[in-house]
Structures are given as structure tokens and as C-alpha cells.
Amino acid sequence: MKLIKLLDKIGRYTAAISLSLGSVLFIWTMCFPNFKLTLRLTELFVYYGFIWNALIVVLIISAAIVYSRFRMRLFKVLGRILLNIPIAIFYFIIALIIA
């Protein structure tokens, strides 16, 4: 049960932090499109954010397989993390239109 609570907490924080940092970097990039540091930070965020989110997704899916009793709770957390994907695609489309 402690593992489930920990994964729940990590998943919620991961989703919130990814959404927040992604939104801040998106706005920053729109304000300063030619600033090299902005482009580098955005590149690093996408790279490391993908690795971190993928790791958390794999852990949650693995825990859902092992602890089937808590599957719905873990899938709700997984949904929060995966909800960031369409938002990131939306930001990407807006950036392409503006650029």
C-alpha cells in the first residue's frame, strides 16, 4: 500500500510539474523566440521530461499489473500524466503557426 501511495503522489506531482513547466516554457518561447537559452532550455525539458514521464508511466503500469487491486487508482494517475500529451501537441501546433 505504501508503494501505491508513493506512486500516486509521484504521478500527481509529475503531471502537475510537467504541465506547469511546459506552459511556462511555451509562453517564454513565444515571448523570446530567438533567445538561444530559451531554445536550449526547451530542448532539455522535452528530452528529460520525456525520459522521466516514460519512466513513471512504466512504473505505474508495472504496479497496476502486480497490484491489480489498486489498478483503477493507478490508471487515474496514469491518465493525469498522459493528459499532458495532447496539451504538448497543442503547444507545438500553436508554436508552428506563430513561427
Backbone as CSV, one residue per row, in Angstrom:
resi,resn,N_x,N_y,N_z,CA_x,CA_y,CA_z,C_x,C_y,C_z
1,MET,0.828,-1.201,0.000,0.000,0.000,0.000,0.866,1.255,0.000
2,LYS,2.021,1.182,0.675,2.907,2.348,0.689,3.417,2.661,-0.716
3,LEU,3.711,1.600,-1.470,4.185,1.795,-2.842,3.112,2.470,-3.696
4,ILE,1.874,2.076,-3.529,0.770,2.655,-4.306,0.609,4.135,-3.963
5,LYS,0.664,4.450,-2.672,0.558,5.857,-2.267,1.722,6.671,-2.820
6,LEU,2.922,6.083,-2.794,4.095,6.779,-3.310,3.969,7.018,-4.818
7,LEU,3.562,5.994,-5.554,3.377,6.163,-6.997,2.267,7.159,-7.307
8,ASP,1.220,7.158,-6.502,0.138,8.126,-6.666,0.665,9.547,-6.495
9,LYS,1.428,9.747,-5.451,1.976,11.071,-5.170,2.974,11.502,-6.246
10,ILE,3.876,10.607,-6.625,4.865,10.930,-7.658,4.167,11.215,-8.982
11,GLY,3.164,10.429,-9.313,2.426,10.639,-10.554,1.707,11.974,-10.591
12,ARG,1.059,12.318,-9.480,0.359,13.613,-9.433,1.337,14.765,-9.564
13,TYR,2.449,14.696,-8.826,3.439,15.769,-8.906,4.091,15.838,-10.281
14,THR,4.368,14.690,-10.866,4.963,14.665,-12.200,4.039,15.325,-13.218
15,ALA,2.773,14.986,-13.167,1.817,15.583,-14.110,1.716,17.093,-13.910
16,ALA,1.621,17.524,-12.666,1.477,18.959,-12.388,2.736,19.735,-12.772
17,ILE,3.892,19.202,-12.431,5.144,19.901,-12.732,5.396,19.921,-14.240
18,SER,5.130,18.814,-14.918,5.318,18.784,-16.371,4.413,19.796,-17.061
19,LEU,3.157,19.845,-16.650,2.226,20.800,-17.243,2.652,22.238,-16.951
20,SER,3.026,22.506,-15.718,3.417,23.868,-15.337,4.680,24.321,-16.053
21,LEU,5.725,23.498,-16.012,6.973,23.887,-16.673,6.801,23.970,-18.184
22,GLY,6.031,23.051,-18.745,5.779,23.101,-20.181,5.053,24.374,-20.577
23,SER,4.084,24.783,-19.781,3.336,26.013,-20.069,4.224,27.242,-19.939
24,VAL,5.041,27.267,-18.898,5.948,28.404,-18.700,6.954,28.491,-19.847
25,LEU,7.531,27.363,-20.235,8.483,27.377,-21.343,7.816,27.738,-22.663
26,PHE,6.577,27.304,-22.849,5.847,27.668,-24.064,5.642,29.185,-24.131
27,ILE,5.178,29.765,-23.044,4.961,31.220,-23.009,6.281,31.961,-23.180
28,TRP,7.322,31.491,-22.511,8.649,32.114,-22.606,9.160,32.055,-24.048
29,THR,8.972,30.915,-24.700,9.413,30.758,-26.090,8.629,31.673,-27.018
30,MET,7.350,31.866,-26.743,6.548,32.760,-27.576,6.976,34.221,-27.386
31,CYS,7.422,34.564,-26.184,7.849,35.945,-25.915,9.248,36.220,-26.459
32,PHE,10.132,35.220,-26.360,11.525,35.389,-26.785,11.926,34.256,-27.733
33,PRO,11.421,34.261,-28.968,11.651,33.120,-29.864,13.097,32.965,-30.332
34,ASN,13.866,34.024,-30.365,15.239,33.939,-30.875,16.283,33.887,-29.773
35,PHE,15.863,33.771,-28.549,16.780,33.727,-27.418,17.337,32.303,-27.308
36,LYS,18.649,32.136,-27.492,19.255,30.803,-27.552,19.070,30.001,-26.271
37,LEU,19.110,30.668,-25.136,18.938,29.963,-23.859,17.536,29.368,-23.766
38,THR,16.541,30.094,-24.259,15.166,29.591,-24.250,15.042,28.319,-25.075
39,LEU,15.641,28.328,-26.246,15.577,27.155,-27.103,16.295,25.970,-26.465
40,ARG,17.417,26.220,-25.839,18.172,25.141,-25.179,17.398,24.595,-23.981
41,LEU,16.815,25.470,-23.174,16.020,25.023,-22.025,14.819,24.202,-22.477
42,THR,14.171,24.648,-23.530,13.026,23.913,-24.048,13.450,22.539,-24.547
43,GLU,14.571,22.480,-25.234,15.083,21.206,-25.734,15.409,20.262,-24.575
44,LEU,16.065,20.763,-23.552,16.398,19.937,-22.387,15.148,19.475,-21.649
45,PHE,14.173,20.366,-21.528,12.929,19.997,-20.848,12.205,18.885,-21.592
46,VAL,12.127,18.992,-22.893,11.453,17.958,-23.682,12.195,16.633,-23.551
47,TYR,13.509,16.664,-23.652,14.310,15.446,-23.584,14.192,14.767,-22.218
48,TYR,14.525,15.497,-21.163,14.498,14.902,-19.823,13.065,14.669,-19.331
49,GLY,12.150,15.530,-19.734,10.755,15.328,-19.360,10.194,14.061,-19.960
50,PHE,10.564,13.782,-21.212,10.113,12.545,-21.847,10.653,11.325,-21.105
51,ILE,11.933,11.351,-20.788,12.546,10.214,-20.085,11.883,10.016,-18.719
52,TRP,11.713,11.084,-17.960,11.122,10.979,-16.629,9.674,10.490,-16.699
53,ASN,8.889,11.098,-17.577,7.486,10.698,-17.705,7.356,9.254,-18.178
54,ALA,8.203,8.847,-19.098,8.168,7.463,-19.581,8.507,6.495,-18.451
55,LEU,9.472,6.842,-17.642,9.842,6.001,-16.502,8.680,5.870,-15.520
56,ILE,8.038,6.968,-15.213,6.903,6.942,-14.285,5.748,6.140,-14.873
57,VAL,5.491,6.293,-16.171,4.417,5.535,-16.819,4.696,4.035,-16.738
58,VAL,5.929,3.633,-17.003,6.291,2.214,-16.931,6.136,1.694,-15.500
59,LEU,6.560,2.479,-14.526,6.413,2.062,-13.127,4.949,1.908,-12.736
60,ILE,4.119,2.833,-13.148,2.695,2.773,-12.803,2.020,1.586,-13.486
61,ILE,2.338,1.368,-14.751,1.750,0.215,-15.445,2.215,-1.086,-14.798
62,SER,3.487,-1.158,-14.448,4.006,-2.362,-13.782,3.310,-2.596,-12.446
63,ALA,3.138,-1.538,-11.689,2.462,-1.664,-10.391,0.995,-2.063,-10.583
64,ALA,0.357,-1.555,-11.629,-1.043,-1.916,-11.897,-1.176,-3.387,-12.264
65,ILE,-0.164,-3.927,-12.924,-0.186,-5.352,-13.263,0.015,-6.198,-12.008
66,VAL,0.968,-5.799,-11.177,1.280,-6.579,-9.976,0.191,-6.426,-8.914
67,TYR,-0.244,-5.201,-8.682,-1.246,-4.916,-7.644,-2.589,-4.628,-8.317
68,SER,-3.229,-5.661,-8.781,-4.477,-5.477,-9.539,-5.595,-4.860,-8.699
69,ARG,-5.483,-4.981,-7.395,-6.499,-4.405,-6.510,-6.532,-2.874,-6.603
70,PHE,-5.388,-2.292,-6.927,-5.289,-0.829,-6.993,-5.215,-0.322,-8.430
71,ARG,-5.623,-1.148,-9.371,-5.475,-0.827,-10.789,-6.188,0.467,-11.175
72,MET,-7.423,0.659,-10.743,-8.169,1.873,-11.121,-7.506,3.132,-10.571
73,ARG,-7.033,3.065,-9.352,-6.360,4.218,-8.749,-5.101,4.566,-9.542
74,LEU,-4.344,3.546,-9.919,-3.113,3.781,-10.666,-3.414,4.271,-12.083
75,PHE,-4.474,3.756,-12.699,-4.828,4.217,-14.037,-5.307,5.663,-14.032
76,LYS,-5.909,6.108,-12.945,-6.295,7.523,-12.838,-5.056,8.404,-12.822
77,VAL,-4.047,7.966,-12.083,-2.788,8.712,-12.047,-2.132,8.698,-13.429
78,LEU,-2.175,7.545,-14.065,-1.617,7.411,-15.402,-2.333,8.342,-16.379
79,GLY,-3.623,8.464,-16.232,-4.400,9.372,-17.079,-3.977,10.816,-16.924
80,ARG,-3.671,11.212,-15.703,-3.202,12.591,-15.471,-1.897,12.848,-16.200
81,ILE,-1.009,11.873,-16.168,0.273,12.043,-16.838,0.074,12.069,-18.353
82,LEU,-0.720,11.141,-18.864,-0.931,11.053,-20.305,-1.749,12.224,-20.847
83,LEU,-2.462,12.927,-19.988,-3.220,14.097,-20.411,-2.295,15.211,-20.900
84,ASN,-1.046,15.186,-20.483,-0.083,16.196,-20.925,0.270,16.059,-22.402
85,ILE,0.083,14.877,-22.975,0.464,14.666,-24.376,-0.353,15.545,-25.325
86,PRO,-1.699,15.548,-25.257,-2.430,16.430,-26.180,-2.156,17.907,-25.924
87,ILE,-1.878,18.264,-24.697,-1.548,19.663,-24.402,-0.231,20.032,-25.063
88,ALA,0.754,19.145,-24.990,2.049,19.393,-25.637,1.891,19.483,-27.152
89,ILE,1.044,18.644,-27.716,0.793,18.699,-29.163,0.127,20.028,-29.533
90,PHE,-0.813,20.463,-28.710,-1.462,21.759,-28.931,-0.433,22.888,-28.896
91,TYR,0.466,22.879,-27.894,1.514,23.905,-27.816,2.405,23.866,-29.051
92,PHE,2.719,22.665,-29.522,3.565,22.521,-30.697,2.887,23.109,-31.936
93,ILE,1.602,22.838,-32.104,0.865,23.365,-33.260,0.807,24.891,-33.203
94,ILE,0.535,25.428,-32.036,0.492,26.896,-31.886,1.852,27.499,-32.199
95,ALA,2.920,26.854,-31.723,4.269,27.367,-31.995,4.570,27.337,-33.492
96,LEU,4.115,26.287,-34.184,4.332,26.215,-35.636,3.556,27.309,-36.367
97,ILE,2.351,27.587,-35.922,1.535,28.619,-36.567,2.154,29.997,-36.360
98,ILE,2.611,30.255,-35.155,3.176,31.575,-34.849,4.543,31.757,-35.493
99,ALA,5.340,30.706,-35.518,6.707,30.818,-36.068,6.707,30.823,-37.531
